[in-house]
Amino acid sequence: MELKGRRLLVVDDESLIRESLREIFEFEGCVVDEAPDGRKALALLQKNKYDVVFCDIKMPGMDGVELLEKAAGSGQVPFVMVSGHGDIGTAVECIKKGAFDFIEKPLDLNRVLLSLKGALDKERISSPTSRLRRQAEERYRIVGESGAFGQALDMADKVAATDARVLITGENGTGKELFARRIHLNSRVKDGPFVEVNCAAIPSELIESELFGHEKGAFTSAVKQRKGSFEQAQDGTIFLDEIGDMSLSAQAKVLRALQEKTIMRVGGEKPIEVNARVIAATNKDLRAEITAGRFREDLYHRLSVIVIHVPPLREHAQDIPRIVDFFMEQLSSSMGRANPGMCPDAMELLSRQPWEGNIRQLRNIVERLLILCPGRIGAEEVAKYL
């Protein structure tokens, strides 16, 4: 099995153990990061994507068992536990909690490489559904934790396990869709479909057909039967983005669908039962829209069991360096090139910008810099291409 280019994380409070494992893995062409304790390892796991983690069991502060429970419970990355002679019982318990394997100290070269190849092989033969889920989690990962943004994230994680309807508010580009996908990926319907409907992008005369489907011959261009988004989201999640732009007639039908858990296709006569979790989002003040007569108050109350407000980037600017690092790594990988890195003065300049377009604008700037700058990015390049 090809090991070159695999990214590994070694977690151990003993520097000699870390150095020994690093030498073994780097000789095979792997890229290795180190952490002396569980807390620093967890921060690296939240920032980077690893193929395998080699983790000591007994460490000060957060030990290996706690790290496994926090970071490996979702099965995103295989854990190999490194145990001393007295830790064998604990190592076996770690296997029950999801670890792939354990190796004993003193380390044996062949045993370490055998365990690494086994963990990578397990990843290779895992089900397509699991791989797609991990890819989705990485693609839609939310980076940031400060202030009101962190509070919004905590609320999203709390509500994910329930069936409650969620209304996500915030300016354009703040990451409302990412919050919706995070809720879905951590919900009981996570293996079901996630169907997104951009209510602002669909003409008002087509929105009902888009949401509820139509029967053949229902209108001139209806040459065959079509399932709408509510049916497509069966046993999953339907995300009604920019719901503040939906017409009043469509709002009435959405309200009925939520109340009765049934829909009627355009041109149809038979009600169809639907079972999909509903998450909605808007960049508008829906209470003001209600006052202006453009949004139904009864629909608002149906949708807003839980309201999550995603703050603009300027209100959690402390997260900008982490967000930039994430985009640099993600975009460099998609371009098939090494991450050139960014100088501290360039990061400082980015952190001072107002970012009217929020995270979406920041991502576009990072992509522009990666395309146009041949090497490490400094403040001069940032100022030039802002």
Disulfide bonds with the S-S distance in Angstrom:
none
